Amino acid sequence: MSDSPSPVDQASLAIACALKRATPGDLAAMRRMRDGIGAPLFWRLAARHPEIDRRPDAWIAIARMLALLTPTGQPEARPPLHDAARPLGAVLCDGGDRNWSGPAPMLSETRLARLLAARGKARRVALERALRMLARTRSPGPLVNVPEIAWAVLNPAGGQIARDYYARLDQAAHTKEEA
């Protein structure tokens, strides 16, 4: 079995790196992209990564979500977005706060259940709403395992988000009980 990153992992990380280095105008254009209509930076990335070019509508949604999570301002002041040790489900629970101890998760269990039950375009909309909420509440610094966002769009049947969300929720409950 190979330890090399998949084309999806490579493409999503390339988008995150490009967004970190993007001018404020390019970042804003990526945030405003609509389904089927990408921004110039998106199409440059698609030209470099065949994986993006295979399913541009899905990747426009992924790139827009990553752009929403990328802090505004000058590129040199932006922290990296990717943190391999921060699963998407855990971040949806704790809002990106590594010291979070509960009691209420950033994304309620009801909203998580709706997100996981949604399919197709409704799934993308629910995930984007959750990430918009996360973007408003997040603290600076590396935030999330970026490829997991891509996989959540491309393979919505995966149950990893729920497992990581509830593991983080239970971890906070156990920490509180010990205190």
Backbone torsions as a table, in degrees:
resi	resn	phi	psi	omega
1	MET	NA	136.5	-176.2
2	SER	-87.6	141.6	176.9
3	ASP	-94.1	2.0	-178.9
4	SER	-73.4	146.3	-178.0
5	PRO	-65.8	147.1	178.1
6	SER	-69.7	163.0	175.6
7	PRO	-57.8	-33.9	177.6
8	VAL	-66.3	-44.7	178.4
9	ASP	-61.0	-46.4	-179.0
10	GLN	-61.5	-45.0	-177.8
11	ALA	-66.0	-43.0	-178.7
12	SER	-66.7	-39.1	178.1
13	LEU	-68.7	-34.4	176.9
14	ALA	-64.9	-39.2	177.0
15	ILE	-63.6	-46.2	-179.7
16	ALA	-60.3	-41.6	178.4
17	CYS	-65.8	-42.0	179.5
18	ALA	-64.3	-37.6	179.5
19	LEU	-67.9	-36.3	178.1
20	LYS	-62.9	-35.6	-177.8
21	ARG	-92.5	-6.6	-173.8
22	ALA	-66.5	149.2	173.2
23	THR	-66.6	158.0	176.6
24	PRO	-54.8	-36.5	179.1
25	GLY	-66.6	-42.8	178.0
26	ASP	-66.1	-39.1	178.3
27	LEU	-63.0	-44.5	178.6
28	ALA	-62.2	-40.2	178.6
29	ALA	-64.5	-37.7	177.9
30	MET	-67.2	-36.3	178.3
31	ARG	-67.9	-29.3	-176.8
32	ARG	-91.7	-1.3	-177.7
33	MET	-55.7	144.5	174.4
34	ARG	-111.5	158.6	178.3
35	ASP	-54.6	130.0	178.8
36	GLY	85.3	-13.3	-177.9
37	ILE	-126.7	100.1	-179.2
38	GLY	-88.9	169.6	176.5
39	ALA	-93.6	162.3	179.4
40	PRO	-53.4	-42.6	179.1
41	LEU	-61.4	-39.8	178.1
42	PHE	-59.8	-47.2	-177.1
43	TRP	-68.0	-30.2	173.9
44	ARG	-64.7	-41.1	177.8
45	LEU	-66.4	-39.7	178.8
46	ALA	-63.6	-35.2	179.0
47	ALA	-67.4	-29.4	-178.9
48	ARG	-88.9	-21.8	-174.5
49	HIS	-126.2	102.6	-179.0
50	PRO	-55.6	-30.0	179.6
51	GLU	-59.7	-40.4	179.0
52	ILE	-67.6	-41.9	-176.9
53	ASP	-68.3	-22.3	179.2
54	ARG	-68.7	-36.2	-177.4
55	ARG	-136.1	68.3	-172.4
56	PRO	-61.1	-35.8	-179.3
57	ASP	-62.8	-43.9	178.1
58	ALA	-65.0	-41.3	-178.3
59	TRP	-72.4	-28.9	173.2
60	ILE	-61.8	-43.3	178.2
61	ALA	-63.1	-43.8	179.7
62	ILE	-62.6	-47.6	-178.9
63	ALA	-63.3	-38.8	178.5
64	ARG	-63.5	-43.3	179.3
65	MET	-62.2	-42.7	178.6
66	LEU	-66.3	-36.6	177.2
67	ALA	-64.5	-37.9	178.5
68	LEU	-63.8	-32.7	-179.8
69	LEU	-82.9	-16.4	-179.0
70	THR	-78.6	124.5	179.7
71	PRO	-61.0	148.2	176.9
72	THR	-79.2	-179.7	179.8
73	GLY	103.0	-169.5	-177.3
74	GLN	-73.4	141.4	-175.8
75	PRO	-54.7	-39.7	-176.5
76	GLU	-67.4	-18.3	179.8
77	ALA	-93.8	-7.6	-177.3
78	ARG	-79.5	132.7	173.8
79	PRO	-76.0	158.6	175.5
80	PRO	-65.5	149.5	-179.1
81	LEU	-87.4	-32.9	-171.8
82	HIS	-83.9	135.0	170.3
83	ASP	-143.8	107.0	-175.7
84	ALA	-59.7	-23.4	-177.2
85	ALA	-88.4	3.4	-177.1
86	ARG	-117.0	89.3	-179.8
87	PRO	-60.7	147.4	-178.7
88	LEU	-55.8	-45.9	-179.5
89	GLY	-59.8	-41.4	179.2
90	ALA	-65.0	-40.3	-179.3
91	VAL	-69.0	-35.1	175.4
92	LEU	-65.5	-26.3	177.5
93	CYS	-80.1	-51.9	-172.2
94	ASP	-95.8	0.1	177.8
95	GLY	68.5	17.9	-179.8
96	GLY	88.7	2.3	-179.6
97	ASP	-93.0	107.0	-178.3
98	ARG	-64.0	-21.9	-179.1
99	ASN	-96.5	7.1	-178.4
100	TRP	-59.1	135.9	179.4
101	SER	-129.2	17.6	176.6
102	GLY	90.5	-167.0	4.4
103	PRO	-86.3	-29.8	-173.3
104	ALA	-93.2	127.4	176.5
105	PRO	-69.8	157.1	178.7
106	MET	-60.5	-47.3	176.8
107	LEU	-102.5	119.4	-176.8
108	SER	-62.9	158.4	178.3
109	GLU	-61.2	-33.9	178.4
110	THR	-65.0	-45.7	179.3
111	ARG	-67.5	-36.1	175.7
112	LEU	-62.1	-44.9	179.9
113	ALA	-61.5	-40.5	177.5
114	ARG	-64.9	-42.4	178.9
115	LEU	-60.8	-46.2	-177.1
116	LEU	-69.3	-30.5	-179.9
117	ALA	-79.8	-23.2	-177.4
118	ALA	-69.0	150.2	178.9
119	ARG	-130.5	158.2	175.8
120	GLY	61.9	-137.2	-177.7
121	LYS	-62.1	-35.5	179.2
122	ALA	-61.8	-34.3	178.1
123	ARG	-66.0	-44.0	179.2
124	ARG	-63.1	-41.6	179.9
125	VAL	-63.4	-45.3	-179.7
126	ALA	-64.2	-41.7	179.0
127	LEU	-66.3	-42.2	178.9
128	GLU	-63.2	-39.5	177.1
129	ARG	-62.1	-42.4	178.8
130	ALA	-63.3	-40.5	179.9
131	LEU	-72.1	-31.6	174.0
132	ARG	-63.0	-42.7	178.1
133	MET	-62.8	-42.2	178.3
134	LEU	-61.8	-42.6	-179.7
135	ALA	-61.0	-33.8	179.9
136	ARG	-74.1	-26.7	-173.1
137	THR	-107.4	-8.6	-171.0
138	ARG	-71.1	154.5	172.9
139	SER	-94.6	156.8	-179.5
140	PRO	-64.0	157.0	177.4
141	GLY	116.3	171.1	178.2
142	PRO	-55.6	139.3	-168.9
143	LEU	-118.1	-49.8	-164.5
144	VAL	-148.2	157.4	172.2
145	ASN	-73.3	99.3	-172.6
146	VAL	-56.5	-45.5	-179.6
147	PRO	-58.6	-26.9	178.6
148	GLU	-64.7	-30.1	175.5
149	ILE	-66.5	-44.6	178.2
150	ALA	-61.1	-45.7	-179.7
151	TRP	-65.2	-33.0	178.6
152	ALA	-63.8	-29.8	177.3
153	VAL	-83.8	-45.1	-173.8
154	LEU	-78.3	-29.5	-178.4
155	ASN	-135.2	71.6	-173.0
156	PRO	-68.0	-8.3	-178.4
157	ALA	-78.3	-13.0	-178.6
158	GLY	-63.7	142.7	-178.6
159	GLY	-100.5	10.2	-176.3
160	GLN	-63.1	-35.5	-179.0
161	ILE	-59.5	-48.4	-178.9
162	ALA	-63.8	-44.2	-179.8
163	ARG	-59.3	-46.6	-177.7
164	ASP	-69.6	-36.8	178.0
165	TYR	-60.5	-51.3	-176.6
166	TYR	-73.0	-28.8	174.0
167	ALA	-63.6	-42.4	179.0
168	ARG	-67.9	-40.7	178.5
169	LEU	-62.7	-43.8	179.2
170	ASP	-67.7	-36.2	178.3
171	GLN	-61.2	-43.3	178.8
172	ALA	-64.4	-39.9	-179.9
173	ALA	-65.1	-41.4	178.9
174	HIS	-67.4	-38.6	178.1
175	THR	-63.2	-41.3	179.7
176	LYS	-66.4	-40.5	179.2
177	GLU	-63.9	-38.5	179.6
178	GLU	-68.1	-31.8	-179.8
179	ALA	-75.2	NA	NA
